[in-house]
Amino acid sequence: MWLELHRSNRPVTGASRAPDAVAAAVRAGDLVVATVPLGAYERLPAAELAGRTVFDTMNYYPERDGRIAALDAGGLTTSALVRRHLAGAHVVKAFNNIDFRRLFTLARPVGAADRSALPLAGDDEAAKERVARLLDTLGYDAVDTGTLDASWRSEPGTPVYVQPYLRARPEGLSEEDARRWFFDTPGVPVPAERVRELTASAVRGPAGGSRAALADG
């Protein structure tokens, strides 16, 4: 389980399966970045996270997470499911629609002509503002797409999910060459206006995505 916590603009990262270690890490931060396989979301310490802003980066991949009936039924978004578990926390969905490599390479300072934006969603305006400030610090503009019930607009399979930030992969690459291409190829800047267009055009489909499909680019 990985939790990244921010206090006074200094990140504290905790990784442990021991509940006591996770709880101690949570108490050290004001903003918690929760990045765990969605199938393990119920292991997030709800009592310790009460009152905290929880930055939810998780996505639903059934081949990894197992089938989750509440999501397959189409009534909940992944973040609404997390919110139900973390009832006392302020959950904000963000950072779930870009791959980890482009997340690092596309970061730009404020005012840069090629600065990208990322969507966020949440039910608490103050919490969304805190997450937007963190995105800004890390090199991204934020586009507010609404509440957690609307956070499906950045889930797997939607127009803003991963592909806009990723160049088209050449055909015929070997597995080794494809891996090298993934790490060496610069991303595509996606400005805030384009993120707004992509999220507005989204049509909700079945829950879940395929990690293999992302690898095929």
C-alpha positions as CSV (number, residue, x, y, z in Angstrom):
1,M,0.0,0.0,0.0
2,W,1.4,3.4,-1.0
3,L,0.3,6.6,0.6
4,E,2.0,9.9,-0.1
5,L,1.4,12.7,2.3
6,H,2.0,16.4,2.1
7,R,2.6,18.7,5.1
8,S,3.9,22.2,4.8
9,N,4.7,21.5,1.1
10,R,7.0,18.6,2.1
11,P,6.1,15.2,0.9
12,V,6.3,12.2,3.2
13,T,6.0,8.8,1.5
14,G,4.9,5.7,3.4
15,A,4.8,2.2,2.0
16,S,3.8,-0.7,4.3
17,R,1.3,-3.4,4.8
18,A,1.5,-2.9,8.6
19,P,-1.6,-0.9,9.7
20,D,0.3,0.9,12.5
21,A,2.9,2.1,10.0
22,V,0.2,3.3,7.6
23,A,-1.7,5.1,10.4
24,A,1.5,6.8,11.6
25,A,2.3,8.0,8.0
26,V,-1.3,9.3,7.6
27,R,-1.0,11.4,10.8
28,A,2.1,13.1,9.4
29,G,0.3,14.7,6.5
30,D,-2.4,17.2,5.7
31,L,-3.1,15.9,2.2
32,V,-2.9,12.2,1.4
33,V,-2.2,10.9,-2.1
34,A,-3.8,7.5,-2.2
35,T,-2.3,5.3,-4.9
36,V,-3.2,1.6,-4.4
37,P,-4.8,-1.0,-6.6
38,L,-8.5,-0.2,-6.5
39,G,-9.2,-3.7,-5.3
40,A,-7.4,-2.8,-2.1
41,Y,-9.3,0.4,-1.4
42,E,-11.0,-1.0,1.7
43,R,-7.5,-1.2,3.3
44,L,-7.2,2.6,3.4
45,P,-7.5,3.5,7.1
46,A,-10.8,5.3,7.2
47,A,-10.6,6.4,10.8
48,E,-7.1,7.9,10.4
49,L,-8.1,9.7,7.2
50,A,-11.2,11.3,8.6
51,G,-11.0,15.1,8.1
52,R,-8.1,14.8,5.6
53,T,-8.0,15.7,2.0
54,V,-7.5,12.4,0.1
55,F,-6.1,12.8,-3.4
56,D,-7.5,9.7,-5.2
57,T,-5.5,8.5,-8.2
58,M,-7.0,5.1,-8.5
59,N,-8.5,3.4,-11.6
60,Y,-10.6,0.2,-12.1
61,Y,-8.8,-2.6,-14.0
62,P,-10.9,-5.7,-13.5
63,E,-8.1,-8.0,-14.6
64,R,-6.0,-6.7,-11.8
65,D,-8.6,-5.7,-9.2
66,G,-11.2,-8.4,-9.7
67,R,-14.8,-7.6,-10.5
68,I,-16.4,-5.0,-8.3
69,A,-20.2,-5.4,-8.5
70,A,-21.0,-1.9,-7.4
71,L,-18.9,-0.5,-10.3
72,D,-20.0,-3.0,-12.9
73,A,-23.7,-2.0,-12.1
74,G,-22.9,1.5,-13.4
75,G,-24.3,3.4,-10.4
76,L,-21.0,4.5,-8.9
77,T,-17.8,6.0,-10.0
78,T,-14.5,4.6,-8.6
79,S,-14.1,7.8,-6.5
80,A,-17.7,7.6,-5.2
81,L,-16.9,4.1,-4.1
82,V,-13.8,5.3,-2.3
83,R,-15.8,8.2,-0.8
84,R,-18.3,5.7,0.6
85,H,-15.4,3.9,2.4
86,L,-13.7,7.1,3.5
87,A,-16.9,8.8,4.7
88,G,-15.1,11.3,7.0
89,A,-12.5,12.3,4.4
90,H,-12.6,14.9,1.6
91,V,-11.9,12.8,-1.5
92,V,-10.7,14.5,-4.7
93,K,-10.1,12.6,-7.9
94,A,-7.0,13.6,-9.9
95,F,-3.8,12.3,-11.5
96,N,-5.6,9.2,-12.7
97,N,-5.7,10.0,-16.4
98,I,-2.0,10.3,-17.3
99,D,0.7,7.6,-17.3
100,F,3.5,7.9,-14.8
101,R,6.2,8.7,-17.3
102,R,4.3,11.6,-19.0
103,L,3.3,12.8,-15.6
104,F,7.0,13.4,-14.9
105,T,8.1,14.7,-18.3
106,L,5.2,17.1,-19.1
107,A,5.4,19.1,-15.9
108,R,6.0,22.8,-16.6
109,P,6.3,26.0,-14.6
110,V,3.4,28.5,-14.4
111,G,3.1,30.5,-17.5
112,A,4.9,28.1,-19.8
113,A,3.4,28.0,-23.3
114,D,3.4,24.2,-23.4
115,R,1.9,23.7,-19.9
116,S,-0.6,20.8,-19.6
117,A,-3.7,20.5,-17.5
118,L,-5.3,17.6,-15.7
119,P,-8.9,17.1,-14.6
120,L,-10.0,16.9,-11.0
121,A,-13.3,16.2,-9.4
122,G,-14.7,16.4,-5.9
123,D,-17.6,17.3,-3.6
124,D,-15.7,19.8,-1.4
125,E,-14.7,23.0,-3.0
126,A,-12.0,23.8,-0.4
127,A,-10.5,20.3,-0.9
128,K,-10.5,20.7,-4.6
129,E,-8.7,24.0,-4.2
130,R,-6.0,22.4,-2.1
131,V,-5.5,19.7,-4.7
132,A,-5.4,22.3,-7.5
133,R,-2.6,24.1,-5.6
134,L,-0.7,20.9,-5.4
135,L,-1.1,20.3,-9.1
136,D,0.1,23.8,-9.8
137,T,3.2,23.2,-7.6
138,L,3.9,20.0,-9.5
139,G,3.7,21.7,-12.9
140,Y,0.0,21.4,-14.1
141,D,-3.1,23.5,-14.5
142,A,-6.3,22.0,-13.0
143,V,-9.6,21.7,-14.8
144,D,-12.6,21.2,-12.5
145,T,-15.0,18.6,-14.0
146,G,-17.5,18.6,-11.1
147,T,-18.4,16.3,-8.3
148,L,-17.2,12.8,-7.6
149,D,-20.4,11.5,-9.3
150,A,-19.1,13.1,-12.5
151,S,-15.5,11.8,-12.1
152,W,-16.2,9.1,-14.6
153,R,-15.3,11.7,-17.2
154,S,-11.6,11.0,-16.6
155,E,-11.9,7.2,-16.0
156,P,-10.4,4.6,-18.4
157,G,-12.0,4.6,-21.8
158,T,-12.8,8.3,-21.9
159,P,-11.3,10.8,-24.4
160,V,-9.1,12.5,-21.8
161,Y,-7.7,9.2,-20.5
162,V,-3.9,8.8,-21.2
163,Q,-3.9,8.9,-25.0
164,P,-4.0,12.7,-25.5
165,Y,-0.7,13.0,-23.6
166,L,0.9,10.2,-25.4
167,R,2.4,10.2,-29.0
168,A,1.3,7.5,-31.4
169,R,3.5,4.5,-31.0
170,P,5.2,3.2,-34.2
171,E,3.9,-0.2,-35.4
172,G,6.0,-3.3,-35.4
173,L,8.1,-2.7,-32.3
174,S,9.5,-5.6,-30.3
175,E,8.6,-5.8,-26.7
176,E,12.0,-4.3,-25.8
177,D,11.8,-1.5,-28.3
178,A,8.2,-0.7,-27.2
179,R,9.4,-0.4,-23.6
180,R,12.3,1.9,-24.7
181,W,9.9,4.0,-26.8
182,F,7.6,4.3,-23.8
183,F,10.3,5.7,-21.6
184,D,12.2,7.8,-24.2
185,T,9.3,9.4,-26.1
186,P,8.3,12.9,-25.0
187,G,4.6,13.5,-24.2
188,V,2.1,15.8,-25.9
189,P,1.1,18.9,-24.1
190,V,-2.6,19.1,-23.4
191,P,-3.7,22.6,-22.4
192,A,-6.7,23.3,-20.1
193,E,-9.1,24.2,-22.9
194,R,-8.4,20.9,-24.6
195,V,-9.0,19.0,-21.3
196,R,-12.3,20.9,-21.0
197,E,-13.3,19.8,-24.5
198,L,-12.3,16.2,-24.0
199,T,-14.1,15.8,-20.7
200,A,-17.2,17.6,-22.0
201,S,-17.4,15.2,-24.9
202,A,-17.1,12.0,-22.8
203,V,-19.9,9.4,-23.0
204,R,-20.2,7.1,-20.1
205,G,-19.6,3.4,-20.9
206,P,-19.0,0.3,-18.9
207,A,-16.9,0.6,-15.8
208,G,-13.3,-0.5,-16.0
209,G,-10.4,-0.4,-18.4
210,S,-7.6,-2.6,-19.7
211,R,-4.0,-2.0,-18.7
212,A,-3.0,-4.0,-21.8
213,A,-4.9,-1.6,-24.0
214,L,-2.9,1.3,-22.6
215,A,0.3,-0.6,-23.3
216,D,-0.8,-1.0,-27.0
217,G,-1.2,2.8,-27.1
